[in-house]
Amino acid sequence: PVLDTEGNTNISGVTVVFRAGEQEQTPPEGFESSGSEAVLGTEVKYDTPITRTITSANIDRLRFTFGVQALVETTSKGDRNPSEVRLLVQIQRNGGWVTEKDITIKGKTTSQYLASVVVGNLPPRPFNIRMRRMTPDSTTDQLQNKTLWSSYTEIIDVKQCYPNTALVGVQVDSE
């Protein structure tokens, strides 16, 4: 169990919130948002940033999900070494592109790896967002570092009480 009989934590990085389903209950802490995900699954190339337009009036934040198909450099002897790739998350503000997040993915993987960042303080709608690759594209099979923009999620911050609804919310740290 996550908690022992005395209420002490057995497993770190796990948060559990419970509501019994009363008419007047508090909103569950840590679950104050609702999101709508737009799946892209698009490769981001060095010379071709990917741009999307945001028109939804009620969103408070955006979550960008991105990553690599693989991230490894193979030497002529067959050794596999870590590599890295750099991406920018940008928002168009007052006609110019502003870098909101400067991301470097470092490591070694032969399978897909995805990460997410959240951006707040959004400009008036409509506005453009884009993912830009700053690392030159690989020109050899020895360096695998294709990047992709998997999705973006439009997040609305809400505090719902869920009256007369019993619920359990669980958050698990990815570490």
N, C-alpha and C positions, 0 to 999 in steps of 0.2 A: 504493500500500500504506500501511497505518497506520504501519508501522515501515520505516525504510530498512535497508540491508544491515548497518549498524553498530549497529542497535538504537535509533536515535534516532526520536522521534515525528514523523511527517509531518502527522498530523491530531490536533489537541487535542480533548479531551472524549470520546475513545474508549478503552475498556478492554477488553482481550481476555485471557481466561484459557483455558489449554489443559491437558488431562490426557490422557496417552498410553494409559490403560486398564490400568494395573498393578494387581496385587492390593492393594498397600498404597500408596495415594496420598492426598495431603492434600485436604481439602475445597476446592472452588474459592472463592477470596476474592470477596466481593461478591454471592454467590449463596446466602446462608444462610437463605433463607426460602421457604416454600410458601404459596400463598394460594388461598382459595375466594371467588370474586366473586359477590355478589348484585346483579343488575341491577335498578334501580328505574325510571329514566327519568321521574321525577315532577317536575312543576313545583312550586317552592317559592314560596308566596305570603306576603305580609307578615303577614296575620292567621291563617295556617294552617301552623304548623311541621309537618314530616314526622317521625314517630317510628317507630323499629323496635326490636325486642327482640333482644338477643344472648343466646343460650343455650349456645353452644359452650364447653365447659370448657377446651379446650387451646390457645386462641388467645392470642398474646402482644401483638399490635398490631392496629389497624384502619386501613385506608386509605380515606378518603372521597374520592370523585371527583364533582365538581360543576362548574357553570359557567353560562354564559349562552347563550341561543339567538342573540342578537345584542346588541350594546352600542353604540348610536349615538343621538345626538339631532339631529334635523333642524330647522333654523331655517325661518322663514317664507319666506326667500329661497332655500331649498333646500340650504344649506350643511350638511354633516354634521360634527358635532363629537363629541369623545370624551365618555364618560359614566362613571359608576361605580356599583357596587352593593355592599352590605355583607351578609355572611352570618356566622352563628355556627355552629360545630360544638360540640354540647353532649353531655355524658354525665350521666346521673342518678346521683348519689352520695349515699348516706344520705338518700334521699327528695327531695333538691333538685337542680336543674339547675345544672351547673358548665360554664362556657364553657372549652373546651379550645383552640379556635382561633378567632380573630377575623379574618376575611378580608375584604379589600376588593379587588374586581376593578376595575381602571381601564383605560381605553383606548377604542379604536374598532374594532369589527368588525361586519360584516354577516352573518357566518356563526357557527356554533357554536364556542365556545371552552370547553375543559375544563381543569381543574387538579386536583391531588390534594394532600392533606395526610395525614400519618400520626400517629396518636395511640397512645401506649403507656400504661403504668401503669394498666391496666384494673381496674375493681372486680370483686368476686366476682360470679359468674353466678347467675341471670340479671340483666341490667341493660338500661336503655333508652338509646338514642342518638337524637339528633335534629339536623336541619338547620333553622335558623331564619333567615328573611330579615329584615333590619333596615331596609332601604330600602323606603319605600312603593311599592306597585305602580304602574306607569304607567297613566294613564287616557286617554292620547292616542296616536295612531299616530306622532306626532313623536318620541316617546321609546320606543325599543325596548330593554328591559332585563329580559326574562323570565329567571328563574333556574331551574336544574334540579339535582336531586340525581340524578346519573347512576347511581351504584353505591356500594357499600361492599365492601371485601375483608377477610375474616378471615385474618390472617397468623399462621402458626406458624413460629417461628424454629427451624431445624434446621441441623445441619452434617453433610451427607451426603458420604461419600467416593466413592461410586459405584465400588466395586471392579470391576475387569475391564471397565470401560466407558470408552471413549475419548470425550472431550467437548470442546466449545469453547463458552465463554460470552462474549457480547459485550454491553457496555453502551455506549450512546451518549447523551451529554449533549444534552438537548433545546434547549439554547441554540445 
